[in-house]
């Protein structure tokens, strides 16, 4: 497939592992950047985070490394770090998530990289950032959810805190890393200089606490789990119907009046208890009882379709297979097939330079020979730090 992406002029060395960094790398790659995935001799650990597996990699790895070319380099050796420097000669971006201090110990800290490559944008994804009381400590998504208070507001009302069922902190950190890179690229076009970017899981986790932090700033009340109900908006919750549950996300009085009319309770908006969002919030339990009594006569799927077409945000609560089978999911190109690989499409839609899906995620060290040849690097000089190189069918051996 032709690469006409908005970032097709960029070269990226993605030396990150697991989720946040690789997710950022995939966003850049989907929009055209030439991203070289640099793995350690043991491989990105997510290659083993299965089942299920496709080839040598688990689904977890497959979901984060599309459109990248893969090489493996042993950076613990001097020769490996020498090779990394050679790869950075024509790179625009270095993306990594080594433990804070590792690059500095290798003699590749921010100051040294800036001296050698003044236009390089160096982005680090970290657990807690480099400084502060927790500076330099490692972090994983679930632990950050706990520390940042995300778990404390997630779960059933009066229940125990729960982890959000997807790695939301890792993913938003990857997105913030991408935003930072694009900001730095824009500034570089003016100044001609690169810069260092740090996106930490802790900072990103705290940034997600809306509206809980604004509520706390004003009221001083510590937020608690509220199940599916919104702490500020009502009705904004899951409601039982005559079939499966429906989620109603009613944000204003007009939507509330439309909802009530369509379920046969046009009197409710005139009830003093429900005339405004503030009143509905104060009487949310009574309102839920009345709404569920009326909703018992309706099928969730049929009603949700009619409501949303009438301007009331809502949705039947669906399973993953139902989402993938939805014609709208396919129409929006949110399912990507490349040979045996199936992945999730980019949600970023550009009119002239859309995302493209050119490569399935690489097998381990798949493109080592190709990358060496492109840069006129003699692979014999680096064979001791190129694990997997000899296994590649396109390896060119010197006579």
C-alpha positions as CSV (number, residue, x, y, z in Angstrom):
1,X,0.0,0.0,0.0
2,X,1.2,3.5,-0.9
3,X,2.4,5.6,2.1
4,X,0.9,9.0,1.7
5,X,0.7,9.7,5.5
6,X,1.2,13.1,7.0
7,X,4.4,11.9,8.8
8,X,6.0,10.1,5.8
9,X,9.1,12.3,5.9
10,X,9.9,11.2,9.5
11,X,12.3,8.5,10.7
12,X,11.8,7.1,14.1
13,X,13.8,4.7,16.3
14,X,11.4,3.1,18.7
15,X,13.4,1.5,21.4
16,X,10.5,1.3,23.8
17,X,8.8,-1.9,25.1
18,X,5.5,-3.0,26.5
19,X,2.7,-0.5,25.9
20,X,3.0,3.3,26.3
21,X,6.0,3.8,24.0
22,X,5.0,1.2,21.4
23,X,1.5,2.6,21.2
24,X,3.0,6.1,20.4
25,X,5.2,4.5,17.9
26,X,2.3,2.8,16.2
27,X,0.4,6.1,16.0
28,X,3.4,7.7,14.2
29,X,3.8,4.6,11.9
30,X,0.1,4.5,11.0
31,X,0.4,8.1,9.7
32,X,3.5,7.4,7.6
33,X,6.6,7.6,9.7
34,X,9.3,5.1,9.0
35,X,9.5,3.4,12.5
36,X,12.2,1.0,13.3
37,X,11.3,-1.1,16.3
38,X,14.5,-1.9,18.2
39,X,14.2,-4.8,20.6
40,X,16.6,-6.3,23.2
41,X,18.0,-9.8,22.7
42,X,15.2,-11.2,24.8
43,X,12.6,-9.4,22.7
44,X,9.8,-7.1,23.8
45,X,8.2,-8.9,26.8
46,X,4.8,-8.5,25.3
47,X,5.7,-11.1,22.6
48,X,5.0,-13.6,25.4
49,X,1.9,-12.1,26.9
50,X,-0.5,-14.7,25.5
51,X,-2.3,-16.8,24.4
52,X,-3.4,-16.1,21.8
53,X,-0.4,-16.0,19.5
54,X,0.3,-15.3,15.8
55,X,3.7,-16.6,14.8
56,X,6.3,-15.7,17.4
57,X,4.2,-13.0,19.1
58,X,1.2,-12.8,21.4
59,X,-1.9,-10.7,20.5
60,X,-0.7,-8.1,23.0
61,X,2.4,-7.4,20.9
62,X,0.5,-7.6,17.7
63,X,-1.8,-4.8,18.8
64,X,0.9,-2.2,19.3
65,X,3.6,-2.7,16.6
66,X,1.9,-2.5,13.2
67,X,3.7,-0.7,10.4
68,X,7.1,-1.0,12.1
69,X,10.2,-2.7,10.9
70,X,11.9,-4.8,13.5
71,X,15.5,-5.2,14.5
72,X,17.2,-6.5,17.7
73,X,20.3,-4.9,19.2
74,X,22.1,-5.7,22.4
75,X,22.5,-2.2,23.9
76,X,24.3,-3.6,27.0
77,X,27.4,-3.9,24.9
78,X,29.5,-1.0,23.6
79,X,29.1,-2.1,20.0
80,X,25.3,-2.1,20.5
81,X,25.3,1.5,21.7
82,X,27.6,2.4,18.8
83,X,25.1,0.9,16.4
84,X,22.3,2.8,18.0
85,X,24.2,6.0,17.4
86,X,24.7,5.1,13.8
87,X,20.9,4.5,13.5
88,X,20.3,7.9,15.0
89,X,22.4,9.7,12.4
90,X,19.4,10.2,10.1
91,X,16.6,9.9,12.7
92,X,14.1,12.6,13.6
93,X,12.8,10.9,16.8
94,X,14.1,8.5,19.4
95,X,11.3,6.9,21.5
96,X,12.4,4.9,24.5
97,X,11.3,3.9,28.0
98,X,14.5,2.7,29.6
99,X,14.6,3.1,33.4
100,X,15.6,6.6,34.3
101,X,19.4,6.8,34.4
102,X,20.0,3.9,32.0
103,X,20.7,6.1,29.0
104,X,22.9,8.4,31.1
105,X,24.8,5.4,32.4
106,X,25.4,4.3,28.8
107,X,26.8,7.8,27.9
108,X,23.6,8.5,25.9
109,X,21.9,11.0,28.2
110,X,19.9,14.0,27.0
111,X,22.8,16.4,26.9
112,X,25.0,14.0,24.9
113,X,22.3,13.1,22.4
114,X,21.5,16.8,22.0
115,X,25.2,17.6,21.4
116,X,25.5,14.8,18.8
117,X,22.1,15.2,17.2
118,X,20.9,18.8,17.8
119,X,17.7,18.2,15.7
120,X,16.8,14.9,17.4
121,X,13.5,14.8,19.3
122,X,14.1,12.4,22.2
123,X,10.9,11.1,23.9
124,X,11.0,9.0,27.1
125,X,8.0,7.3,28.5
126,X,8.6,6.6,32.2
127,X,6.7,5.5,35.3
128,X,7.1,8.6,37.5
129,X,9.4,11.0,35.7
130,X,13.1,11.5,36.5
131,X,12.7,13.6,39.6
132,X,10.6,14.1,42.7
133,X,10.1,11.6,45.6
134,X,9.2,8.8,43.3
135,X,11.5,9.9,40.5
136,X,13.1,7.0,38.5
137,X,10.9,4.3,40.0
138,X,9.3,1.8,37.6
139,X,5.6,1.9,36.9
140,X,3.0,-0.4,35.3
141,X,-0.5,0.7,34.3
142,X,-2.5,-1.1,37.1
143,X,-0.1,0.1,39.9
144,X,-0.4,3.6,38.6
145,X,-4.2,3.3,38.5
146,X,-4.0,2.4,42.2
147,X,-1.6,5.2,43.1
148,X,-3.3,7.9,41.1
149,X,-6.7,7.3,42.6
150,X,-8.3,6.0,39.4
151,X,-9.2,2.7,41.1
152,X,-10.7,4.7,44.0
153,X,-13.5,6.1,41.8
154,X,-14.0,3.0,39.7
155,X,-16.3,0.2,40.9
156,X,-19.8,-0.3,42.2
157,X,-21.3,2.2,44.7
158,X,-20.2,1.3,48.2
159,X,-18.0,-1.5,46.6
160,X,-14.3,-2.1,46.6
161,X,-12.1,-0.1,44.2
162,X,-11.5,-1.7,40.8
163,X,-9.0,-1.5,38.1
164,X,-10.4,-0.1,34.8
165,X,-10.6,-3.1,32.5
166,X,-8.2,-1.7,29.9
167,X,-4.7,-0.1,30.2
168,X,-6.1,3.4,30.1
169,X,-3.0,5.0,31.8
170,X,-0.6,3.3,29.4
171,X,-2.6,4.3,26.4
172,X,-3.2,7.9,27.3
173,X,0.6,8.2,28.1
174,X,1.3,6.9,24.6
175,X,-1.1,9.5,23.2
176,X,0.5,12.3,25.3
177,X,3.9,11.2,24.1
178,X,2.7,11.5,20.5
179,X,1.2,14.9,21.2
180,X,4.5,16.0,22.7
181,X,6.5,14.7,19.7
182,X,4.2,16.6,17.3
183,X,4.5,19.8,19.4
184,X,8.3,19.4,19.4
185,X,8.3,18.9,15.6
186,X,6.3,22.0,15.1
187,X,8.7,24.0,17.3
188,X,11.7,22.5,15.5
189,X,10.4,23.8,12.2
190,X,10.9,27.3,13.7
191,X,14.0,26.9,15.8
192,X,15.8,24.1,14.0
193,X,16.4,22.4,17.3
194,X,15.2,19.2,18.9
195,X,14.3,18.7,22.5
196,X,13.7,16.1,25.2
197,X,10.1,15.1,26.1
198,X,9.1,13.0,29.1
199,X,5.6,11.5,29.3
200,X,5.2,9.8,32.7
201,X,2.4,7.3,33.6
202,X,1.9,9.0,36.9
203,X,1.4,12.5,35.5
204,X,-1.0,11.1,32.8
205,X,-2.9,9.1,35.4
206,X,-3.5,12.2,37.5
207,X,-4.5,14.1,34.4
208,X,-7.3,11.6,33.8
209,X,-9.2,12.4,37.0
210,X,-11.9,14.5,35.5
211,X,-14.4,15.5,36.9
212,X,-13.2,14.0,40.2
213,X,-10.4,16.5,40.8
214,X,-12.4,19.6,39.9
215,X,-15.2,18.3,42.2
216,X,-12.7,17.8,45.0
217,X,-11.0,21.2,44.5
218,X,-14.3,22.9,45.0
219,X,-16.1,20.8,47.6
220,X,-13.4,19.1,49.6
221,X,-15.4,15.9,49.4
222,X,-13.3,12.8,48.5
223,X,-14.9,11.1,45.5
224,X,-16.1,7.5,45.9
225,X,-17.1,4.8,43.4
226,X,-20.5,5.4,41.8
227,X,-20.9,2.3,39.6
228,X,-21.9,3.4,36.1
229,X,-23.5,6.6,37.4
230,X,-21.9,9.9,36.6
231,X,-21.1,12.0,39.7
232,X,-22.3,15.3,38.1
233,X,-24.9,14.4,35.5
234,X,-28.3,12.6,35.8
235,X,-29.7,10.5,34.3
236,X,-26.2,9.2,33.2
237,X,-26.2,5.6,34.1
238,X,-27.0,2.0,33.1
239,X,-30.7,1.2,33.3
240,X,-32.6,-2.1,33.0
241,X,-35.0,-2.5,30.2
242,X,-37.3,-5.4,29.0
243,X,-34.2,-7.0,27.4
244,X,-30.5,-6.1,28.0
245,X,-29.3,-3.0,29.9
246,X,-29.2,0.4,28.2
247,X,-26.8,3.3,29.0
248,X,-28.5,6.7,29.0
249,X,-26.2,9.7,28.8
250,X,-28.6,12.6,29.2
251,X,-26.7,15.9,29.3
252,X,-29.4,18.5,29.2
253,X,-33.1,19.2,29.8
254,X,-34.0,18.9,26.1
255,X,-32.6,15.4,26.0
256,X,-34.4,14.5,29.2
257,X,-37.7,15.7,27.8
258,X,-37.2,13.7,24.6
259,X,-36.3,10.6,26.6
260,X,-39.4,10.9,28.9
261,X,-41.8,11.5,25.9
262,X,-40.4,8.4,24.0
263,X,-40.8,6.1,27.0
264,X,-44.3,7.2,27.8
265,X,-43.5,9.5,30.8
266,X,-43.9,13.0,29.4
267,X,-44.9,14.2,32.9
268,X,-41.5,13.7,34.5
269,X,-39.7,16.9,33.2
270,X,-42.4,19.0,35.0
271,X,-42.0,17.2,38.3
272,X,-40.3,19.5,40.7
273,X,-37.8,16.8,41.6
274,X,-36.5,16.5,38.0
275,X,-36.8,20.0,36.4
276,X,-33.0,20.5,36.2
277,X,-29.9,18.5,36.3
278,X,-29.2,19.7,39.8
279,X,-32.6,18.5,41.0
280,X,-32.3,15.2,39.2
281,X,-28.9,14.7,40.8
282,X,-30.5,15.2,44.3
283,X,-33.3,12.8,43.5
284,X,-31.4,10.3,41.3
285,X,-32.6,7.1,43.1
286,X,-36.2,8.1,42.7
287,X,-35.7,9.0,39.1
288,X,-34.0,5.7,38.3
289,X,-36.8,3.7,39.8
290,X,-39.4,5.6,37.7
291,X,-37.3,5.4,34.5
292,X,-36.7,1.6,34.9
293,X,-40.4,1.0,35.5
294,X,-41.1,2.7,32.2
295,X,-38.2,1.1,30.3
296,X,-39.4,-2.4,31.3
297,X,-41.7,-2.2,28.3
298,X,-38.9,-1.6,25.8
299,X,-36.2,-3.6,24.0
300,X,-32.8,-2.0,24.6
301,X,-31.5,-2.3,21.0
302,X,-34.6,-1.0,19.3
303,X,-35.1,1.8,21.9
304,X,-31.4,2.9,21.8
305,X,-31.6,3.2,18.1
306,X,-34.7,5.4,18.2
307,X,-33.5,7.5,21.1
308,X,-30.1,8.3,19.6
309,X,-31.7,9.2,16.2
310,X,-33.9,11.6,18.2
311,X,-30.9,13.3,19.8
312,X,-30.6,11.4,23.1
313,X,-27.1,10.0,23.6
314,X,-27.4,6.3,24.6
315,X,-26.4,2.8,23.8
316,X,-27.3,-0.8,24.4
317,X,-24.5,-2.4,26.5
318,X,-22.7,-4.7,24.0
319,X,-20.0,-7.3,24.0
320,X,-16.7,-7.1,22.0
321,X,-17.9,-9.5,19.3
322,X,-21.0,-7.4,18.7
323,X,-18.8,-4.3,18.3
324,X,-16.6,-6.0,15.7
325,X,-19.7,-7.2,13.8
326,X,-21.3,-3.8,13.7
327,X,-21.3,-2.4,10.1
328,X,-20.5,1.0,11.4
329,X,-17.2,-0.3,12.9
330,X,-16.2,-1.7,9.5
331,X,-17.4,1.5,7.7
332,X,-15.2,3.6,9.9
333,X,-12.2,1.3,9.0
334,X,-11.6,0.4,12.6
335,X,-10.8,-3.2,11.7
336,X,-7.5,-3.8,9.7
337,X,-6.5,-7.0,7.9
338,X,-3.0,-7.6,6.6
339,X,-2.6,-11.3,5.7
340,X,-3.1,-13.3,8.8
341,X,-2.9,-10.2,11.0
342,X,-6.0,-8.4,12.2
343,X,-5.7,-5.2,14.1
344,X,-7.6,-2.1,15.2
345,X,-7.6,0.9,12.9
346,X,-6.5,4.4,13.6
347,X,-9.2,6.7,15.1
348,X,-7.4,9.7,13.6
349,X,-9.0,10.6,10.3
350,X,-7.2,13.0,8.0
351,X,-9.0,14.0,4.8
352,X,-6.0,14.3,2.4
353,X,-3.3,12.2,4.2
354,X,-5.1,9.4,6.0
355,X,-3.5,6.6,8.0
356,X,-2.4,3.5,6.0
357,X,-1.7,0.0,7.0
358,X,1.4,-1.2,5.2
359,X,3.0,-3.8,7.4
360,X,1.9,-6.4,9.9
361,X,3.9,-6.3,13.2
362,X,7.4,-7.6,12.6
363,X,8.7,-11.0,13.7
364,X,11.7,-10.8,16.0
365,X,14.6,-9.0,14.2
366,X,12.8,-9.5,10.9
367,X,14.3,-6.4,9.2
368,X,17.8,-6.3,10.6
369,X,19.5,-7.0,7.3
370,X,17.3,-4.5,5.4
371,X,17.9,-1.7,7.9
372,X,21.7,-2.3,7.8
373,X,21.8,-2.3,4.0
374,X,19.8,0.9,3.7
375,X,22.3,2.7,5.9
376,X,25.4,1.1,4.4
377,X,26.3,-0.3,7.8
378,X,28.5,-3.4,7.6
379,X,26.6,-6.1,9.6
380,X,29.8,-8.1,10.1
381,X,31.0,-5.3,12.3
382,X,28.0,-5.7,14.6
383,X,27.1,-9.4,14.4
384,X,27.8,-9.9,18.1
385,X,25.1,-7.3,19.1
386,X,22.5,-8.3,16.4
387,X,20.6,-11.3,17.9
388,X,18.5,-13.0,15.3
389,X,20.4,-11.5,12.4
390,X,21.7,-14.8,11.1
391,X,18.1,-16.2,11.1
392,X,16.9,-13.7,8.5
393,X,16.6,-15.1,5.0
394,X,17.7,-11.8,3.4
395,X,21.0,-11.6,5.3
396,X,23.9,-10.9,3.0
397,X,27.1,-12.7,4.0
398,X,30.4,-11.3,3.0
399,X,32.6,-13.5,0.9
